[in-house]
């Protein structure tokens, strides 16, 4: 039997152990539930505690702990952890600032960066062994099947994605009124963007009702923004969870439970990153459409 003499050698095998445990735990789940389950804590708190809520609390604490451990108290001469965090924040800043504009960047960056990291960790949490697959269940034909999991990927719960979308839109309303103003908002929605001296008085007169109609359509699109944000994120994450489970069952039927789902693990990791970035960028675009205009320009 081979003896591993250094911790670095064991670390090389850690992903294999984690993936093996993930395949075993996924095979224990009878199906991916479409809704979160209430956890019985034995104490009446006055409101239900679901496994999605527990996952969101764990991830929130994890983010706080990582920042405290890597950065701690920011220093003028940064350490390795602070350099990594500052590099990530700098990358996000370079992406977001041209979209939202200088005026609204600093007030909105806390929201946009928070959405990115929170959604990213929730998306990736479904790939962590035990999340969504460890909990209460029963034996079926000699195999343990989970019927009530303790942890569940938050974004695979429609309530979580709806809450994220609602918070984003509430903050969007505050930011555009605070850093653009009612006059700019009304002009952006209903104002005639053509200049009278360029197109002529007659054409300008005909354009006024046209832009009013476009403003009504724009209001309808704004109303449906929370719906699109909610279902886009939920559909991708829940679909990924279902896909991984089906591939695990398929691989188990052919005695290849470790091999068949492996490509889909990498695909879901990529999708999780992309969806977090898309959610953040969409909210940034909504803010920038009204707030990001040159000085002295009303539209």
The 8 nearest C-alpha neighbors of each residue, nearest first, counted from 0:
[[1, 2, 3, 4, 9, 8, 5, 12],
 [0, 2, 3, 4, 8, 9, 5, 12],
 [1, 3, 4, 0, 5, 8, 9, 6],
 [4, 2, 5, 8, 1, 9, 6, 7],
 [3, 5, 2, 6, 8, 9, 7, 1],
 [6, 4, 7, 8, 3, 9, 10, 2],
 [5, 7, 9, 8, 10, 4, 3, 11],
 [6, 8, 10, 5, 9, 11, 4, 3],
 [9, 7, 11, 6, 10, 5, 3, 12],
 [10, 8, 6, 12, 11, 7, 13, 3],
 [11, 9, 13, 7, 12, 8, 6, 14],
 [10, 12, 8, 9, 13, 7, 14, 15],
 [11, 13, 15, 9, 10, 14, 16, 8],
 [12, 14, 10, 16, 15, 11, 17, 9],
 [15, 13, 17, 16, 12, 18, 11, 10],
 [14, 16, 18, 12, 13, 17, 19, 11],
 [15, 17, 19, 13, 14, 18, 20, 12],
 [18, 16, 14, 20, 19, 15, 21, 13],
 [17, 19, 21, 15, 20, 16, 14, 22],
 [20, 18, 16, 22, 21, 17, 15, 23],
 [19, 21, 17, 23, 18, 22, 128, 24],
 [22, 20, 128, 18, 24, 19, 23, 25],
 [23, 21, 25, 19, 20, 24, 26, 18],
 [22, 24, 20, 26, 21, 25, 19, 27],
 [23, 25, 27, 21, 26, 132, 22, 129],
 [26, 24, 22, 27, 28, 23, 132, 21],
 [25, 27, 23, 24, 28, 22, 247, 248],
 [28, 26, 144, 24, 25, 143, 145, 29],
 [29, 27, 145, 144, 25, 30, 132, 26],
 [28, 30, 144, 145, 27, 146, 31, 26],
 [31, 29, 28, 32, 244, 241, 146, 145],
 [30, 32, 241, 33, 240, 28, 29, 244],
 [31, 33, 34, 30, 35, 36, 146, 147],
 [34, 32, 31, 35, 156, 155, 237, 157],
 [35, 33, 32, 156, 36, 157, 155, 158],
 [34, 36, 49, 51, 50, 156, 37, 33],
 [37, 35, 49, 50, 38, 147, 34, 148],
 [36, 38, 49, 48, 47, 39, 50, 35],
 [39, 37, 49, 48, 40, 36, 50, 149],
 [38, 40, 41, 37, 48, 42, 47, 49],
 [41, 39, 42, 38, 43, 48, 44, 37],
 [40, 42, 39, 43, 38, 44, 48, 47],
 [43, 41, 40, 44, 39, 45, 47, 46],
 [42, 44, 45, 41, 46, 40, 47, 39],
 [45, 43, 46, 42, 47, 48, 40, 41],
 [44, 46, 43, 47, 42, 48, 40, 41],
 [45, 47, 44, 48, 43, 49, 37, 42],
 [48, 46, 37, 49, 45, 44, 38, 43],
 [49, 47, 37, 38, 52, 46, 50, 53],
 [50, 48, 37, 52, 51, 36, 38, 35],
 [49, 51, 150, 53, 149, 52, 151, 36],
 [52, 50, 153, 151, 54, 49, 53, 35],
 [51, 53, 55, 49, 50, 54, 56, 48],
 [52, 54, 50, 56, 51, 55, 57, 49],
 [53, 55, 57, 51, 52, 56, 150, 58],
 [54, 56, 52, 58, 53, 57, 59, 153],
 [57, 55, 59, 53, 54, 58, 60, 52],
 [56, 58, 54, 60, 55, 59, 61, 53],
 [57, 59, 61, 55, 60, 56, 54, 62],
 [60, 58, 56, 62, 61, 57, 55, 63],
 [59, 61, 63, 57, 58, 62, 64, 56],
 [60, 62, 58, 64, 59, 63, 57, 65],
 [63, 61, 65, 59, 60, 64, 58, 66],
 [62, 64, 60, 66, 61, 65, 67, 59],
 [63, 65, 61, 67, 62, 66, 68, 60],
 [66, 64, 68, 62, 67, 63, 69, 61],
 [67, 65, 69, 63, 64, 68, 70, 62],
 [66, 68, 71, 64, 65, 70, 69, 63],
 [67, 69, 65, 66, 71, 70, 64, 80],
 [70, 68, 80, 66, 67, 65, 81, 71],
 [71, 69, 81, 67, 66, 80, 68, 73],
 [70, 72, 67, 68, 69, 73, 66, 81],
 [71, 73, 70, 74, 67, 81, 69, 68],
 [74, 72, 70, 71, 75, 77, 81, 76],
 [75, 73, 77, 76, 72, 78, 81, 70],
 [74, 76, 77, 73, 78, 72, 81, 82],
 [75, 77, 74, 78, 73, 81, 82, 79],
 [78, 76, 74, 81, 75, 82, 79, 73],
 [77, 79, 81, 80, 82, 76, 70, 74],
 [78, 80, 82, 81, 83, 77, 69, 70],
 [81, 79, 69, 83, 82, 78, 70, 84],
 [80, 82, 70, 84, 78, 83, 77, 79],
 [81, 83, 85, 79, 80, 84, 86, 77],
 [84, 82, 86, 80, 81, 85, 87, 79],
 [85, 83, 81, 87, 86, 82, 88, 80],
 [84, 86, 88, 82, 87, 83, 89, 81],
 [85, 87, 89, 83, 84, 88, 82, 90],
 [88, 86, 90, 84, 89, 85, 83, 91],
 [87, 89, 85, 91, 90, 86, 92, 84],
 [88, 90, 92, 86, 87, 91, 85, 93],
 [91, 89, 87, 93, 92, 88, 86, 94],
 [92, 90, 94, 88, 89, 93, 95, 87],
 [91, 93, 89, 95, 94, 90, 96, 88],
 [92, 94, 90, 91, 95, 96, 89, 97],
 [95, 93, 91, 92, 96, 90, 97, 98],
 [94, 96, 92, 98, 97, 93, 91, 99],
 [95, 97, 98, 99, 100, 92, 104, 93],
 [98, 96, 100, 95, 99, 94, 93, 101],
 [97, 99, 95, 96, 287, 100, 284, 283],
 [98, 100, 287, 291, 96, 283, 104, 286],
 [101, 99, 291, 97, 96, 102, 98, 104],
 [100, 102, 104, 103, 96, 99, 291, 105],
 [101, 103, 100, 104, 178, 290, 291, 105],
 [104, 102, 106, 101, 100, 105, 107, 99],
 [103, 105, 101, 107, 106, 108, 96, 102],
 [104, 106, 108, 107, 103, 109, 102, 101],
 [107, 105, 103, 104, 108, 109, 174, 110],
 [108, 106, 104, 110, 105, 109, 103, 111],
 [107, 109, 111, 105, 110, 104, 112, 106],
 [110, 108, 112, 107, 111, 113, 106, 105],
 [111, 109, 113, 108, 107, 112, 114, 167],
 [110, 112, 108, 114, 113, 279, 109, 115],
 [113, 111, 115, 114, 109, 110, 108, 116],
 [114, 112, 110, 111, 115, 116, 109, 117],
 [113, 115, 111, 117, 112, 116, 118, 110],
 [116, 114, 112, 275, 118, 113, 117, 279],
 [115, 117, 119, 113, 118, 114, 120, 112],
 [116, 118, 114, 120, 119, 115, 113, 121],
 [119, 117, 121, 275, 115, 120, 116, 114],
 [120, 118, 116, 122, 275, 121, 117, 272],
 [121, 119, 123, 122, 117, 118, 124, 116],
 [120, 122, 124, 118, 119, 123, 153, 152],
 [123, 121, 271, 119, 120, 124, 118, 125],
 [122, 124, 120, 125, 121, 126, 271, 119],
 [125, 123, 121, 127, 126, 122, 120, 152],
 [124, 126, 152, 123, 127, 130, 122, 131],
 [127, 125, 124, 123, 128, 264, 130, 21],
 [126, 128, 124, 125, 130, 129, 21, 123],
 [129, 127, 21, 130, 20, 126, 17, 24],
 [128, 130, 133, 132, 24, 131, 127, 21],
 [131, 129, 150, 132, 151, 128, 125, 127],
 [130, 132, 151, 150, 148, 129, 133, 152],
 [131, 133, 129, 24, 28, 130, 25, 148],
 [134, 132, 129, 148, 131, 149, 130, 145],
 [133, 135, 148, 149, 147, 145, 132, 136],
 [134, 136, 147, 145, 146, 148, 133, 137],
 [137, 135, 145, 146, 144, 147, 134, 143],
 [136, 138, 143, 144, 139, 145, 135, 146],
 [139, 137, 143, 142, 141, 144, 140, 136],
 [138, 140, 142, 141, 143, 137, 144, 136],
 [141, 139, 142, 138, 143, 144, 137, 27],
 [140, 142, 139, 138, 143, 137, 144, 27],
 [143, 141, 139, 138, 140, 144, 27, 137],
 [142, 144, 138, 137, 27, 139, 145, 141],
 [145, 143, 27, 28, 29, 136, 137, 138],
 [144, 146, 136, 28, 135, 147, 27, 134],
 [147, 145, 136, 135, 144, 148, 29, 28],
 [146, 148, 135, 134, 145, 36, 136, 149],
 [149, 147, 134, 133, 131, 150, 132, 135],
 [148, 150, 134, 50, 133, 147, 151, 38],
 [151, 149, 50, 130, 131, 148, 54, 51],
 [150, 152, 131, 51, 50, 130, 153, 54],
 [153, 151, 125, 155, 154, 121, 124, 51],
 [152, 154, 51, 155, 156, 121, 151, 159],
 [153, 155, 156, 152, 233, 160, 159, 121],
 [154, 156, 237, 236, 153, 152, 233, 157],
 [155, 157, 154, 158, 153, 159, 34, 35],
 [158, 156, 160, 159, 233, 161, 155, 154],
 [159, 157, 161, 156, 160, 162, 154, 153],
 [158, 160, 162, 161, 157, 156, 154, 153],
 [159, 161, 229, 163, 157, 162, 158, 154],
 [162, 160, 229, 164, 158, 159, 163, 157],
 [161, 163, 165, 159, 160, 164, 166, 158],
 [164, 162, 160, 166, 161, 165, 167, 159],
 [163, 165, 167, 225, 161, 162, 166, 228],
 [166, 164, 162, 168, 167, 163, 161, 169],
 [167, 165, 169, 163, 168, 164, 162, 170],
 [168, 166, 164, 170, 165, 169, 171, 163],
 [167, 169, 171, 165, 170, 166, 164, 172],
 [170, 168, 166, 172, 171, 167, 165, 173],
 [169, 171, 173, 167, 168, 172, 174, 166],
 [170, 172, 168, 174, 169, 173, 167, 286],
 [173, 171, 169, 170, 175, 174, 168, 176],
 [174, 172, 170, 176, 171, 175, 177, 169],
 [173, 175, 177, 171, 176, 172, 178, 170],
 [176, 174, 179, 178, 177, 172, 173, 290],
 [175, 177, 180, 173, 174, 179, 178, 181],
 [176, 178, 174, 175, 173, 179, 180, 172],
 [179, 177, 175, 174, 176, 180, 103, 290],
 [180, 178, 175, 290, 176, 183, 177, 289],
 [181, 179, 176, 182, 183, 177, 178, 184],
 [180, 182, 184, 183, 176, 185, 179, 175],
 [183, 181, 185, 184, 180, 186, 179, 297],
 [182, 184, 186, 297, 181, 185, 180, 179],
 [185, 183, 181, 187, 186, 182, 188, 180],
 [186, 184, 188, 182, 187, 183, 189, 181],
 [185, 187, 190, 183, 189, 188, 184, 182],
 [186, 188, 184, 298, 185, 190, 183, 189],
 [189, 187, 214, 185, 186, 190, 184, 217],
 [188, 190, 214, 211, 186, 210, 185, 187],
 [191, 189, 186, 187, 192, 188, 210, 185],
 [192, 190, 193, 210, 207, 189, 206, 186],
 [191, 193, 190, 194, 298, 210, 187, 186],
 [194, 192, 191, 195, 198, 203, 197, 206],
 [195, 193, 197, 196, 198, 192, 203, 191],
 [194, 196, 199, 197, 198, 200, 203, 193],
 [195, 197, 199, 194, 198, 200, 193, 203],
 [196, 198, 194, 195, 199, 193, 200, 203],
 [199, 197, 195, 196, 202, 203, 194, 200],
 [198, 200, 195, 196, 201, 202, 197, 203],
 [199, 201, 203, 195, 202, 204, 198, 196],
 [202, 200, 204, 203, 199, 205, 198, 195],
 [201, 203, 205, 204, 200, 199, 198, 206],
 [202, 204, 206, 200, 201, 205, 195, 199],
 [203, 205, 201, 202, 206, 207, 200, 208],
 [204, 206, 202, 203, 207, 208, 201, 209],
 [205, 207, 209, 203, 204, 208, 210, 202],
 [206, 208, 209, 210, 204, 205, 191, 211],
 [209, 207, 211, 210, 206, 212, 205, 204],
 [210, 208, 206, 212, 211, 207, 213, 205],
 [209, 211, 213, 212, 207, 208, 189, 191],
 [212, 210, 189, 208, 214, 209, 213, 207],
 [213, 211, 215, 209, 214, 210, 208, 216],
 [212, 214, 210, 216, 211, 215, 217, 209],
 [215, 213, 188, 189, 217, 211, 212, 216],
 [214, 216, 218, 212, 217, 213, 219, 211],
 [217, 215, 213, 219, 214, 218, 220, 212],
 [218, 216, 214, 220, 215, 219, 213, 221],
 [217, 219, 221, 215, 220, 216, 214, 222],
 [220, 218, 222, 216, 217, 221, 215, 223],
 [219, 221, 217, 223, 218, 222, 224, 216],
 [222, 220, 218, 224, 219, 223, 217, 225],
 [223, 221, 219, 220, 224, 218, 225, 226],
 [222, 224, 226, 220, 221, 225, 227, 219],
 [223, 225, 221, 227, 226, 222, 228, 220],
 [226, 224, 164, 228, 227, 223, 229, 165],
 [225, 227, 229, 223, 224, 228, 230, 161],
 [226, 228, 224, 229, 230, 225, 231, 223],
 [229, 227, 225, 231, 226, 230, 164, 224],
 [230, 228, 160, 161, 226, 227, 231, 232],
 [229, 231, 233, 227, 232, 234, 228, 226],
 [232, 230, 234, 228, 233, 229, 227, 235],
 [231, 233, 235, 230, 234, 229, 236, 228],
 [232, 234, 230, 236, 155, 235, 231, 154],
 [235, 233, 231, 237, 230, 232, 236, 238],
 [234, 236, 238, 232, 233, 237, 239, 231],
 [237, 235, 239, 233, 155, 238, 234, 154],
 [238, 236, 155, 240, 239, 234, 235, 233],
 [237, 239, 241, 235, 236, 240, 234, 242],
 [240, 238, 242, 236, 237, 241, 235, 243],
 [239, 241, 237, 243, 238, 242, 236, 244],
 [242, 240, 238, 244, 239, 243, 31, 237],
 [241, 243, 239, 245, 244, 240, 238, 246],
 [244, 242, 246, 240, 241, 245, 247, 239],
 [243, 245, 247, 241, 242, 246, 25, 248],
 [246, 244, 248, 242, 247, 243, 249, 241],
 [247, 245, 249, 243, 260, 248, 244, 250],
 [248, 246, 244, 250, 245, 249, 256, 260],
 [247, 249, 251, 245, 246, 250, 244, 252],
 [250, 248, 246, 252, 247, 251, 245, 253],
 [249, 251, 256, 255, 247, 259, 253, 252],
 [250, 252, 256, 254, 248, 253, 249, 255],
 [251, 253, 249, 250, 254, 248, 255, 256],
 [254, 252, 250, 255, 251, 249, 256, 248],
 [253, 255, 251, 252, 256, 250, 257, 249],
 [256, 254, 250, 258, 253, 257, 251, 259],
 [255, 257, 250, 251, 247, 258, 254, 259],
 [258, 256, 255, 259, 22, 260, 19, 261],
 [257, 259, 255, 261, 256, 260, 250, 262],
 [258, 260, 250, 261, 256, 255, 257, 246],
 [261, 259, 246, 263, 247, 262, 258, 243],
 [260, 262, 264, 263, 258, 259, 257, 265],
 [263, 261, 264, 265, 260, 266, 259, 258],
 [262, 264, 266, 260, 265, 261, 267, 243],
 [263, 265, 261, 267, 262, 266, 268, 260],
 [266, 264, 268, 263, 262, 267, 269, 261],
 [265, 267, 263, 269, 268, 264, 270, 262],
 [268, 266, 270, 264, 269, 265, 271, 263],
 [267, 269, 265, 271, 266, 270, 264, 123],
 [268, 270, 266, 272, 267, 271, 273, 265],
 [269, 271, 267, 273, 272, 268, 274, 266],
 [270, 272, 122, 268, 274, 269, 273, 267],
 [273, 271, 269, 275, 270, 274, 119, 276],
 [272, 274, 270, 276, 275, 271, 277, 269],
 [273, 275, 277, 271, 276, 272, 270, 278],
 [276, 274, 119, 115, 278, 272, 118, 273],
 [275, 277, 273, 279, 274, 278, 280, 115],
 [276, 278, 274, 280, 279, 275, 273, 281],
 [279, 277, 281, 275, 276, 280, 274, 282],
 [280, 278, 276, 282, 277, 111, 281, 115],
 [281, 279, 283, 277, 282, 278, 284, 276],
 [282, 280, 284, 278, 283, 279, 277, 285],
 [281, 283, 285, 279, 284, 280, 286, 278],
 [284, 282, 280, 286, 281, 285, 99, 287],
 [283, 285, 287, 281, 286, 282, 288, 280],
 [286, 284, 282, 283, 288, 287, 281, 289],
 [287, 285, 283, 284, 288, 99, 290, 289],
 [286, 288, 99, 291, 290, 284, 289, 98],
 [287, 289, 285, 286, 284, 290, 291, 99],
 [290, 288, 287, 291, 286, 175, 184, 179],
 [289, 291, 287, 179, 286, 292, 288, 175],
 [292, 290, 100, 287, 99, 289, 288, 293],
 [293, 291, 290, 296, 294, 298, 289, 100],
 [294, 292, 296, 295, 291, 297, 298, 100],
 [295, 293, 296, 292, 297, 291, 102, 298],
 [294, 296, 293, 297, 292, 298, 183, 179],
 [297, 295, 294, 293, 298, 292, 183, 291],
 [298, 296, 183, 295, 186, 292, 187, 182],
 [297, 187, 296, 186, 183, 292, 289, 192]]
